[in-house]
Amino acid sequence: KAKRASPGDQRRLDRYRQRLALEFPAEKLTAMGLQVASLSQEGLGQDLWEEARVRHEEIQTLLKKALAHCP
């Protein structure tokens, strides 16, 4: 069983979530994806972009799960 997070843990997790949203808002991610797609060489940077996008989603999911354990 997972224990409940403390209020301090919750504040820290909220700050991480907010920082992620501020540094990588959906609009910025979309623009970055379009830039990668417009590169002249086929596939240049596409793998790296896809990995970054997947990691971003994973981090968001982990933060949401962790926050679910907060009071």
C-alpha positions in Angstrom: 0.0 0.0 0.0 1.2 3.5 -0.8 1.3 5.9 2.0 -0.3 9.3 1.8 2.0 12.2 0.9 2.5 15.0 3.4 1.3 18.5 2.7 4.9 19.5 2.0 5.2 16.7 -0.6 2.0 17.9 -2.2 3.3 21.5 -2.5 6.6 20.2 -4.0 4.7 18.0 -6.5 2.4 20.9 -7.4 5.5 23.1 -8.0 7.0 20.5 -10.3 3.7 20.2 -12.2 3.5 24.0 -12.6 7.1 24.3 -13.7 6.5 21.6 -16.3 3.4 23.4 -17.6 5.2 26.8 -17.7 8.4 25.5 -19.4 6.6 23.2 -21.8 3.1 24.4 -22.4 1.0 22.6 -25.1 1.5 25.5 -27.5 5.3 25.4 -27.2 5.3 21.6 -27.7 3.1 21.9 -30.8 5.4 24.6 -32.2 8.4 22.5 -31.5 6.8 19.5 -33.2 6.1 21.6 -36.3 9.6 22.8 -36.4 11.0 19.3 -36.3 8.5 18.2 -39.0 9.7 21.1 -41.2 13.4 20.2 -41.2 14.7 19.7 -44.7 16.2 16.3 -44.1 13.7 13.5 -43.7 13.5 12.2 -40.2 16.2 14.6 -38.8 15.5 15.0 -35.2 12.2 13.1 -35.4 13.3 10.2 -33.1 14.7 12.7 -30.5 11.5 14.7 -30.7 9.3 11.7 -30.3 11.3 10.5 -27.3 11.0 14.0 -25.7 7.3 14.1 -26.3 6.8 10.6 -24.7 9.0 11.5 -21.7 6.9 14.7 -21.2 3.7 12.6 -21.1 5.3 10.1 -18.7 6.3 12.9 -16.3 2.9 14.4 -16.4 1.3 11.0 -15.7 3.7 10.3 -12.8 3.1 13.7 -11.2 -0.7 13.2 -11.5 -0.4 9.8 -9.9 1.8 11.1 -7.1 -0.6 14.0 -6.4 -3.4 11.5 -6.1 -1.7 10.3 -2.9 -1.8 13.7 -1.4 -4.4 14.6 1.2 
